[in-house]
Amino acid sequence: MAPEPRKAPSVVSTDVRVFGFDKGYWRELLRDKPGQRFRAQFRRMRERGGPRLARMIAAVGLIATGLVLLFVPGPGSLLIVVGAALLAEGSYVVARRLDRVEVRAREVLTAVRRKLHRG
């Protein structure tokens, strides 16, 4: 029986926990109440510690990339949202603002849905 060929090491990480975004991360974030979830995530990340500088740099990079992609085809708005969520983990001010934005966005979406269902 021939030995299995060895795979070359990948340069790209296949780990699902890139910058802490794994299933547990999303479960924690979604479990919190709207209007409080980003501040709660900020507190959890402060308790856990970890590479805050790397997260902040990644957040700013994602937001900048998202802004560029808004003007060309691509997932610009998604990158901005993910970048803002990452940024909120390191800044209480950003977390508080995102909580307010989330509540307001939910109100607007609910109003739009009601108007569409009425006819």
N, C-alpha and C positions, 0 to 999 in steps of 0.2 A: 504494500500500500504506500503510495507516494505521499510525502508530507505536503500539507496545504501551503500554497505560495503565500509569502508574507506580503502584507499590504504596506505600501509606502505611507509614512506618517502624513496625515492631512495637515495642511497649513490652516485650514478653516476649522474652528472648533465645532464639534457636533454635540457638545454639551448643551442641554436645554436650559441650563441655568446661566445664560449669558446676562450679566449685570443683575442677577437675582430674579429674573423673570421666569419663574417656573409655575407649575399648576398651583402650588401652595400660595405663591405670591398673589395670583389672581383671585384665589378663593378668599384670602384675607381682605383684599381690596374690595371685592364685591359683597362681602358679608357686612361691611360697615354701612351705616345709613348714608344716603345721599346728603351732602351738605356737611358731612363730618369725615368722610372716608380718606381724603388726602391728608388731613391733619392727623388722623389716627395712624396712617401709614408713615408719616413723618416721625411720629413718636416711636413706632416700632423700629424704624431704621436707626434712630438714635440709640435705642436700647441695645440693638444688635451690634452696632459699630460697623466696621468694614471700610472698604476703600471709597470714602466719600468723594475725594478729588476725582477719581476715575469716573464715577457716576456723573458728577457735575460736568466734566469735560464731554462725556458721551451725550449727555442731555443737550448741551449747547450745540454739539455737532449734529444731532438729530434734528433739532429745531432749525438750524441753518440750512441743512439739506432739504428739509421739508419746505422751507420758504422758497428755495430755488425750484423745487419740483412743482410748486403751485403754478408756475408759469410754463412748464413743459409737461408732457404726459408722464404720469407717475403717481405714486401714493403720497403726495406731499402732505395732505391734511392728516393722514394717519401718522406720519413721522413726527409731525408737530405735536400731536396728542401724546404719543409715547414719550417724546422728549420732554414735554411739559410735566408728565407724570413722574419721570425720572428726576427732573429738576425740583419738583415738589418734595421729594424725599430728603433733599438737602437744605431746603429753605422753607421756614414756617410761613413767611409772607406769601410765597408762591402757592403753598398748600392751601392757605386760607382763601386766596383768590380763586383757585381751581374749584374749591368747594362751592363758592358763590356762583361761579360760572356753570357748574354742573346743575345746581338747583334751577338757575334761570333757564338753561337749555332744556331741562325737563319740562318746565312750565310752557315754554314756547312750542316744543314738540307735541305736548298734550293739546294745546290750543289748535295747532295745525291739524292734528288727527281728528279732532272734533269737527272742525270745519269741513274736512274732506269727507267724513262720514255723513254729514248732514246733506251734502249734495252740492 
